[in-house]
Amino acid sequence: MTIKDLPAALRPREKLLAHGPAALADAELVALLLRTGLKGKGVLALAHDLLEGFKGMAGLLHSTAEDFKRVKGLGPAKRAELSAVMELARRALSQQLRHAPVFDSPAKVKEFAALKLGGLGHEVFAVLFLDSQHRLLEWRELFRGTLTQTSVYPREVVRHAMDLNAGAVILAHNHPSGVAEPSRADEFLTQSLKNALALVDVRVLDHLVVGTGQVVSFAERGLL
């Protein structure tokens, strides 16, 4: 069934205009971006296949241009649109975090970390460097590792904090397995970084672990 075969009220564009984007399923939102399907496959079916192949929205939107090139029917224009939408979301959240203390919007901080790290196939350790008013100065991805471990050097985190004249930080990393539960190694690393940064008067406000559809906060768990 193509979109044209659907009743008007069930077509993605009409649903969005009538009820807002939250009323649409993931495949319907992706279909709106793709606009057209392939010969013998409607745009909704193509959107569903993309989400399934990339393990959901996060995996789809964090895939590289090379990944997209392997998908029949996903040309340069469609690849560019998918990337642009995700970048717009990241920039909007970043702008909000730059103008207000992070404690004013902890959910947005989690969402920002998820947009940056969710769906990646390799582990990345990043830091949100904050000013003395706890507003975002900069997000920096500092270390990349394998699927199982990342080597994080406290002296490098301290160096970046001093370079930006940061007053506080929020640590963040992803678990490519999709399970956001912090490990004992994560707890040990957090304490090591907390001790190192304390020597230069920089507070660790939180450590976020990003999984699939979930972000775990060390501060909320009482692990800091």
One Martini backbone bead per residue (centre of mass of N, CA, C, O) as a GRO file, in nm:
protein
  224
    1MET     BB    1   0.094   0.037   0.024
    2THR     BB    2   0.042   0.357  -0.037
    3ILE     BB    3  -0.018   0.674   0.051
    4LYS     BB    4  -0.248   0.715  -0.162
    5ASP     BB    5  -0.420   0.465  -0.037
    6LEU     BB    6  -0.475   0.631   0.195
    7PRO     BB    7  -0.637   0.791   0.400
    8ALA     BB    8  -0.601   1.116   0.463
    9ALA     BB    9  -0.586   1.086   0.787
   10LEU     BB   10  -0.325   0.866   0.751
   11ARG     BB   11  -0.138   1.060   0.642
   12PRO     BB   12   0.143   1.196   0.754
   13ARG     BB   13   0.101   1.496   0.680
   14GLU     BB   14  -0.193   1.521   0.780
   15LYS     BB   15  -0.139   1.429   1.070
   16LEU     BB   16   0.059   1.649   1.147
   17LEU     BB   17  -0.128   1.896   1.090
   18ALA     BB   18  -0.359   1.792   1.290
   19HIS     BB   19  -0.163   1.661   1.555
   20GLY     BB   20   0.127   1.646   1.517
   21PRO     BB   21   0.437   1.484   1.543
   22ALA     BB   22   0.368   1.292   1.793
   23ALA     BB   23   0.149   1.116   1.621
   24LEU     BB   24   0.394   0.987   1.489
   25ALA     BB   25   0.569   0.752   1.369
   26ASP     BB   26   0.881   0.689   1.281
   27ALA     BB   27   0.819   0.601   0.986
   28GLU     BB   28   0.655   0.857   0.916
   29LEU     BB   29   0.880   1.065   0.957
   30VAL     BB   30   1.078   0.943   0.753
   31ALA     BB   31   0.887   0.958   0.509
   32LEU     BB   32   0.879   1.269   0.496
   33LEU     BB   33   1.181   1.293   0.420
   34LEU     BB   34   1.187   1.103   0.167
   35ARG     BB   35   0.885   1.107   0.003
   36THR     BB   36   1.008   0.854  -0.160
   37GLY     BB   37   1.032   0.562  -0.309
   38LEU     BB   38   1.028   0.263  -0.479
   39LYS     BB   39   1.013   0.028  -0.696
   40GLY     BB   40   0.778  -0.165  -0.518
   41LYS     BB   41   0.826   0.065  -0.279
   42GLY     BB   42   0.718   0.237  -0.043
   43VAL     BB   43   0.796   0.484   0.179
   44LEU     BB   44   0.706   0.332   0.436
   45ALA     BB   45   0.868   0.074   0.381
   46LEU     BB   46   1.142   0.209   0.363
   47ALA     BB   47   1.142   0.330   0.647
   48HIS     BB   48   1.114   0.062   0.797
   49ASP     BB   49   1.374  -0.070   0.686
   50LEU     BB   50   1.571   0.138   0.794
   51LEU     BB   51   1.509   0.106   1.095
   52GLU     BB   52   1.574  -0.195   1.106
   53GLY     BB   53   1.869  -0.185   0.986
   54PHE     BB   54   1.953   0.058   1.216
   55LYS     BB   55   1.812   0.020   1.493
   56GLY     BB   56   1.660   0.276   1.457
   57MET     BB   57   1.673   0.611   1.484
   58ALA     BB   58   1.956   0.644   1.606
   59GLY     BB   59   2.107   0.466   1.402
   60LEU     BB   60   2.026   0.619   1.148
   61LEU     BB   61   2.127   0.922   1.242
   62HIS     BB   62   2.439   0.798   1.304
   63SER     BB   63   2.504   0.744   1.034
   64THR     BB   64   2.689   0.735   0.763
   65ALA     BB   65   2.738   0.799   0.437
   66GLU     BB   66   2.841   0.513   0.379
   67ASP     BB   67   2.600   0.363   0.489
   68PHE     BB   68   2.384   0.495   0.299
   69LYS     BB   69   2.508   0.402   0.022
   70ARG     BB   70   2.402   0.092   0.072
   71VAL     BB   71   2.118   0.216   0.014
   72LYS     BB   72   1.865   0.174  -0.179
   73GLY     BB   73   1.738   0.504  -0.259
   74LEU     BB   74   1.965   0.671  -0.090
   75GLY     BB   75   2.040   0.963  -0.165
   76PRO     BB   76   2.191   1.260  -0.120
   77ALA     BB   77   1.936   1.418  -0.033
   78LYS     BB   78   1.840   1.220   0.190
   79ARG     BB   79   2.099   1.216   0.355
   80ALA     BB   80   2.105   1.520   0.413
   81GLU     BB   81   1.833   1.544   0.562
   82LEU     BB   82   1.891   1.359   0.798
   83SER     BB   83   2.142   1.516   0.901
   84ALA     BB   84   2.006   1.796   0.937
   85VAL     BB   85   1.797   1.724   1.152
   86MET     BB   86   1.999   1.638   1.372
   87GLU     BB   87   2.163   1.903   1.381
   88LEU     BB   88   1.932   2.086   1.465
   89ALA     BB   89   1.878   1.948   1.736
   90ARG     BB   90   2.158   1.992   1.859
   91ARG     BB   91   2.167   2.305   1.833
   92ALA     BB   92   1.917   2.371   1.998
   93LEU     BB   93   2.013   2.246   2.265
   94SER     BB   94   2.280   2.397   2.290
   95GLN     BB   95   2.157   2.680   2.309
   96GLN     BB   96   1.997   2.632   2.569
   97LEU     BB   97   2.254   2.549   2.747
   98ARG     BB   98   2.397   2.840   2.710
   99HIS     BB   99   2.138   3.012   2.865
  100ALA     BB  100   2.135   2.787   3.098
  101PRO     BB  101   2.136   2.605   3.353
  102VAL     BB  102   2.145   2.263   3.367
  103PHE     BB  103   1.943   2.240   3.615
  104ASP     BB  104   1.692   2.355   3.448
  105SER     BB  105   1.754   2.093   3.220
  106PRO     BB  106   1.816   1.771   3.255
  107ALA     BB  107   1.663   1.646   3.012
  108LYS     BB  108   1.827   1.800   2.791
  109VAL     BB  109   2.099   1.680   2.856
  110LYS     BB  110   2.021   1.391   2.789
  111GLU     BB  111   1.928   1.446   2.500
  112PHE     BB  112   2.196   1.553   2.398
  113ALA     BB  113   2.363   1.297   2.454
  114ALA     BB  114   2.187   1.109   2.279
  115LEU     BB  115   2.235   1.262   2.009
  116LYS     BB  116   2.550   1.224   2.017
  117LEU     BB  117   2.567   0.888   2.116
  118GLY     BB  118   2.343   0.747   1.998
  119GLY     BB  119   2.403   0.452   1.799
  120LEU     BB  120   2.684   0.386   1.832
  121GLY     BB  121   2.947   0.138   1.749
  122HIS     BB  122   3.120   0.308   1.951
  123GLU     BB  123   3.314   0.431   2.199
  124VAL     BB  124   3.243   0.744   2.377
  125PHE     BB  125   3.414   1.019   2.532
  126ALA     BB  126   3.263   1.299   2.697
  127VAL     BB  127   3.238   1.668   2.749
  128LEU     BB  128   3.074   1.908   2.947
  129PHE     BB  129   3.158   2.235   2.950
  130LEU     BB  130   3.138   2.471   3.219
  131ASP     BB  131   3.062   2.735   3.377
  132SER     BB  132   3.005   2.901   3.678
  133GLN     BB  133   2.679   2.883   3.586
  134HIS     BB  134   2.626   2.610   3.428
  135ARG     BB  135   2.701   2.665   3.130
  136LEU     BB  136   2.760   2.600   2.813
  137LEU     BB  137   3.063   2.591   2.632
  138GLU     BB  138   3.142   2.274   2.559
  139TRP     BB  139   3.166   1.997   2.338
  140ARG     BB  140   3.380   1.703   2.390
  141GLU     BB  141   3.547   1.455   2.216
  142LEU     BB  142   3.818   1.264   2.359
  143PHE     BB  143   3.734   0.947   2.332
  144ARG     BB  144   3.810   0.633   2.169
  145GLY     BB  145   3.692   0.298   2.124
  146THR     BB  146   3.577   0.012   2.165
  147LEU     BB  147   3.316  -0.200   2.245
  148THR     BB  148   3.455  -0.238   2.558
  149GLN     BB  149   3.673   0.012   2.560
  150THR     BB  150   3.823   0.303   2.729
  151SER     BB  151   4.077   0.542   2.727
  152VAL     BB  152   4.111   0.761   3.008
  153TYR     BB  153   4.272   1.076   3.069
  154PRO     BB  154   4.275   1.298   3.321
  155ARG     BB  155   4.482   1.510   3.212
  156GLU     BB  156   4.314   1.579   2.956
  157VAL     BB  157   4.063   1.685   3.097
  158VAL     BB  158   4.207   1.906   3.255
  159ARG     BB  159   4.325   2.060   3.013
  160HIS     BB  160   4.051   2.137   2.886
  161ALA     BB  161   3.935   2.287   3.130
  162MET     BB  162   4.158   2.506   3.135
  163ASP     BB  163   4.128   2.608   2.842
  164LEU     BB  164   3.807   2.693   2.914
  165ASN     BB  165   3.756   2.781   3.206
  166ALA     BB  166   3.617   2.577   3.384
  167GLY     BB  167   3.382   2.500   3.661
  168ALA     BB  168   3.245   2.249   3.511
  169VAL     BB  169   3.119   1.905   3.462
  170ILE     BB  170   2.998   1.662   3.217
  171LEU     BB  171   2.988   1.335   3.178
  172ALA     BB  172   3.013   1.112   2.877
  173HIS     BB  173   2.885   0.789   2.763
  174ASN     BB  174   2.871   0.493   2.572
  175HIS     BB  175   2.682   0.185   2.502
  176PRO     BB  176   2.678  -0.020   2.231
  177SER     BB  177   2.487  -0.243   2.354
  178GLY     BB  178   2.244  -0.045   2.499
  179VAL     BB  179   2.333  -0.060   2.795
  180ALA     BB  180   2.319   0.187   3.064
  181GLU     BB  181   2.456   0.042   3.281
  182PRO     BB  182   2.675   0.088   3.514
  183SER     BB  183   2.995   0.020   3.585
  184ARG     BB  184   3.266  -0.021   3.780
  185ALA     BB  185   3.451   0.128   3.583
  186ASP     BB  186   3.280   0.385   3.573
  187GLU     BB  187   3.307   0.453   3.873
  188PHE     BB  188   3.614   0.472   3.884
  189LEU     BB  189   3.649   0.692   3.671
  190THR     BB  190   3.481   0.911   3.806
  191GLN     BB  191   3.658   0.935   4.061
  192SER     BB  192   3.922   1.007   3.918
  193LEU     BB  193   3.816   1.268   3.782
  194LYS     BB  194   3.718   1.411   4.033
  195ASN     BB  195   3.997   1.430   4.172
  196ALA     BB  196   4.151   1.577   3.944
  197LEU     BB  197   3.956   1.830   3.915
  198ALA     BB  198   3.974   1.931   4.212
  199LEU     BB  199   4.270   2.048   4.184
  200VAL     BB  200   4.124   2.282   3.974
  201ASP     BB  201   3.825   2.359   4.059
  202VAL     BB  202   3.644   2.117   3.928
  203ARG     BB  203   3.327   2.005   3.884
  204VAL     BB  204   3.132   1.707   3.909
  205LEU     BB  205   2.792   1.674   3.829
  206ASP     BB  206   2.810   1.433   3.608
  207HIS     BB  207   2.726   1.099   3.467
  208LEU     BB  208   2.655   0.980   3.143
  209VAL     BB  209   2.474   0.692   3.022
  210VAL     BB  210   2.440   0.569   2.692
  211GLY     BB  211   2.179   0.410   2.535
  212THR     BB  212   1.888   0.251   2.439
  213GLY     BB  213   1.652   0.475   2.531
  214GLN     BB  214   1.881   0.554   2.757
  215VAL     BB  215   1.976   0.760   3.050
  216VAL     BB  216   2.222   0.755   3.296
  217SER     BB  217   2.252   0.901   3.622
  218PHE     BB  218   2.470   0.942   3.875
  219ALA     BB  219   2.325   1.155   4.048
  220GLU     BB  220   2.049   1.003   4.066
  221ARG     BB  221   2.203   0.738   4.196
  222GLY     BB  222   2.433   0.836   4.404
  223LEU     BB  223   2.750   0.813   4.261
  224LEU     BB  224   2.883   1.108   4.371
   0.00000   0.00000   0.00000
